[in-house]
Amino acid sequence: MSIAPKQALYSEFASVARALGSQHRLEILEHLAQGERGVEALAERVGLSVANASQHLQQLRRTGLVASRRDGKFVLYRIADDGVLGLMAGLSGIAERNLAEVDRIRRSYFDDRDGMEPMSREELLQRTRAGLVTVLDVRPADEFDAGHLPGAVNIPLGKLEERFADLHPDREIVAYCRGPWCVLSVEAVVALRAMGFKVRRLEDGLPEWRAAGLPVEGRA
């Protein structure tokens, strides 16, 4: 007997869910949301062997979460579309609301280290247009080059201490990185406040900003 259409569809839906059932694949998607990347670069960022990263990418590609293109001898990967961001946001939202451990991590790390409410995209856009803030991108330079918020200054977290002098001490700073769970902006907020800067972090990151249809500079 052939499988009924509904069961066949649910089987395909389940294959997407299984593809998301790996912390490494979720982290790979976070990195690909910043821009195209080859398997070697992804492996280095996620802390996997090239062979292992390649296997994860193939599974993501088979389920339509990741797309690829050939550039000479290299294959570059990217998220398939902004719907993947929505899927990841829904997944993290359910986990945050319903899993006690997620709430504990959020409170003990993000909330305790950053006592101020993150700035919304709408507020940042208004304050940027009014010239009231410095937008600080603390991601690595290659991610910044691939795409960033308009007018943002790029100081990767590892270079922040040596470049404090590049930031105006009397101007509010809004730091952002890869997304709502990226720790780079949290660490930047802590370091800058310790030096007396007035600083908040953006509620999420570049991928969510772009998905909302807001302007982006760079190659993206």
C-alpha positions as CSV (number, residue, x, y, z in Angstrom):
1,M,0.0,0.0,0.0
2,S,1.4,3.4,-0.9
3,I,1.9,6.0,1.8
4,A,-0.9,8.6,2.1
5,P,0.0,12.1,1.0
6,K,-0.2,13.5,4.6
7,Q,2.1,10.9,6.0
8,A,4.5,11.4,3.1
9,L,4.6,15.1,3.7
10,Y,5.2,14.6,7.4
11,S,8.0,12.3,6.6
12,E,9.7,15.0,4.6
13,F,9.0,17.6,7.3
14,A,10.6,15.3,9.8
15,S,13.8,15.1,7.7
16,V,14.2,18.9,8.1
17,A,13.7,18.5,11.9
18,R,16.3,15.8,12.0
19,A,18.7,18.1,10.1
20,L,18.3,20.7,12.9
21,G,18.9,18.1,15.6
22,S,22.6,18.9,16.0
23,Q,24.2,21.7,17.8
24,H,27.0,21.8,15.2
25,R,24.6,22.2,12.3
26,L,22.7,25.0,14.2
27,E,26.1,26.7,14.7
28,I,27.0,26.2,11.0
29,L,23.7,27.9,10.1
30,E,24.4,30.8,12.3
31,H,27.8,31.3,10.6
32,L,26.3,30.9,7.1
33,A,23.7,33.5,8.0
34,Q,26.6,36.1,8.1
35,G,27.5,35.3,4.4
36,E,28.9,32.7,2.1
37,R,31.6,30.5,3.4
38,G,33.7,27.5,2.3
39,V,33.9,24.3,4.2
40,E,37.4,24.9,5.5
41,A,36.5,28.3,6.9
42,L,33.3,26.9,8.5
43,A,35.2,24.0,10.0
44,E,37.7,26.4,11.6
45,R,35.0,28.6,13.0
46,V,32.9,25.8,14.4
47,G,35.8,23.7,15.7
48,L,35.3,20.7,13.5
49,S,37.4,18.7,11.1
50,V,36.8,19.5,7.4
51,A,35.4,16.0,6.8
52,N,32.9,16.4,9.7
53,A,31.9,19.9,8.7
54,S,31.4,18.6,5.1
55,Q,29.1,15.8,6.3
56,H,27.0,18.3,8.3
57,L,26.8,20.6,5.2
58,Q,25.6,17.8,3.0
59,Q,22.8,17.0,5.3
60,L,21.7,20.6,5.5
61,R,21.8,20.9,1.7
62,R,19.8,17.7,1.2
63,T,17.0,19.1,3.3
64,G,17.0,22.5,1.6
65,L,18.4,24.5,4.5
66,V,21.6,25.3,2.8
67,A,22.4,26.1,-0.8
68,S,25.8,26.1,-2.6
69,R,27.6,27.4,-5.7
70,R,31.0,26.6,-7.2
71,D,33.6,29.4,-7.4
72,G,36.5,28.0,-9.4
73,K,37.9,25.1,-7.4
74,F,35.9,25.9,-4.3
75,V,32.3,25.4,-3.2
76,L,30.7,28.2,-1.2
77,Y,27.7,27.6,1.0
78,R,25.0,29.9,2.2
79,I,21.6,29.6,4.0
80,A,18.9,28.8,1.4
81,D,16.7,31.8,2.3
82,D,15.5,34.0,5.1
83,G,12.9,31.3,6.0
84,V,15.8,29.4,7.6
85,L,16.3,32.3,10.0
86,G,12.6,32.2,10.9
87,L,12.8,28.5,11.6
88,M,15.8,29.0,13.9
89,A,14.1,31.9,15.6
90,G,11.0,29.8,16.2
91,L,13.1,26.9,17.5
92,S,15.0,29.1,20.0
93,G,11.9,30.9,21.0
94,I,10.1,27.7,22.0
95,A,13.2,26.5,23.8
96,E,13.5,29.8,25.7
97,R,9.9,29.7,26.8
98,N,9.6,26.0,27.7
99,L,13.0,24.7,28.7
100,A,14.2,25.7,32.2
101,E,17.9,25.2,31.3
102,V,17.7,27.7,28.4
103,D,16.1,30.2,30.8
104,R,18.8,29.6,33.4
105,I,21.6,30.2,30.8
106,R,19.9,33.3,29.5
107,R,19.5,34.7,33.0
108,S,23.0,33.7,34.3
109,Y,25.0,34.8,31.3
110,F,23.1,37.3,29.2
111,D,20.9,39.1,31.8
112,D,23.5,39.1,34.6
113,R,26.3,40.4,32.4
114,D,24.1,42.9,30.6
115,G,21.7,44.5,33.1
116,M,20.2,46.8,30.4
117,E,17.4,45.9,28.0
118,P,18.8,45.3,24.5
119,M,18.0,47.9,21.9
120,S,15.4,47.1,19.3
121,R,16.0,47.3,15.6
122,E,13.4,50.1,15.3
123,E,15.0,52.2,18.0
124,L,18.5,51.7,16.6
125,L,17.3,52.8,13.2
126,Q,15.8,56.0,14.5
127,R,18.8,56.8,16.7
128,T,21.2,56.1,13.8
129,R,19.3,58.3,11.4
130,A,19.4,61.1,14.0
131,G,23.2,60.6,14.4
132,L,22.9,59.8,18.1
133,V,24.9,56.6,18.4
134,T,28.0,54.7,17.2
135,V,27.0,51.3,15.8
136,L,29.8,48.8,16.7
137,D,30.1,45.5,14.8
138,V,32.3,43.2,16.9
139,R,32.3,40.2,14.4
140,P,35.5,39.2,12.5
141,A,36.5,41.5,9.6
142,D,35.5,39.0,6.9
143,E,31.9,38.8,8.2
144,F,31.8,42.6,8.4
145,D,33.0,42.9,4.8
146,A,30.3,40.4,3.7
147,G,27.6,42.7,5.1
148,H,27.0,45.1,8.0
149,L,24.6,47.7,9.4
150,P,24.9,51.1,7.7
151,G,27.6,53.3,9.1
152,A,28.8,50.6,11.5
153,V,32.4,50.6,12.8
154,N,34.1,47.2,12.8
155,I,36.3,46.4,15.8
156,P,36.5,42.6,16.3
157,L,36.1,41.7,20.0
158,G,39.7,40.4,20.2
159,K,41.0,43.9,19.2
160,L,38.6,46.0,21.2
161,E,41.0,46.7,24.1
162,E,43.7,48.1,21.8
163,R,41.2,50.3,20.0
164,F,39.3,52.0,22.8
165,A,40.7,55.3,21.6
166,D,38.9,54.9,18.3
167,L,35.5,55.3,20.2
168,H,34.1,58.6,21.3
169,P,33.8,58.5,25.1
170,D,30.7,60.7,25.2
171,R,28.7,59.0,22.5
172,E,26.4,56.1,23.1
173,I,27.6,52.8,21.5
174,V,25.3,50.0,20.3
175,A,27.2,46.7,19.8
176,Y,25.9,43.9,17.7
177,C,27.2,40.6,16.3
178,R,25.8,37.4,14.8
179,G,22.4,37.1,16.4
180,P,20.5,37.1,19.7
181,W,22.6,34.4,21.3
182,C,26.0,35.6,20.0
183,V,28.2,36.2,23.0
184,L,30.6,38.6,21.2
185,S,28.4,41.6,21.8
186,V,27.8,40.7,25.4
187,E,31.5,40.6,26.1
188,A,32.0,43.9,24.2
189,V,29.3,45.5,26.4
190,V,31.0,44.3,29.6
191,A,34.5,45.5,28.4
192,L,33.3,48.9,27.3
193,R,31.2,49.6,30.4
194,A,34.3,48.8,32.5
195,M,36.1,51.6,30.6
196,G,33.3,54.1,31.3
197,F,31.5,54.0,27.9
198,K,27.8,54.2,27.6
199,V,26.9,51.1,25.7
200,R,24.0,48.8,24.9
201,R,23.7,45.8,22.6
202,L,21.3,45.2,19.7
203,E,18.5,42.7,20.4
204,D,19.7,40.4,17.6
205,G,22.2,40.6,14.8
206,L,22.9,41.3,11.1
207,P,20.9,38.3,9.7
208,E,17.7,39.4,11.5
209,W,18.3,43.0,10.5
210,R,18.6,42.0,6.9
211,A,15.6,39.6,7.0
212,A,13.5,42.5,8.3
213,G,14.2,44.4,5.0
214,L,16.4,47.0,6.7
215,P,19.4,48.5,4.7
216,V,22.7,46.7,4.7
217,E,26.1,47.8,3.5
218,G,28.9,45.6,2.1
219,R,28.8,42.6,-0.3
220,A,25.5,41.3,1.0
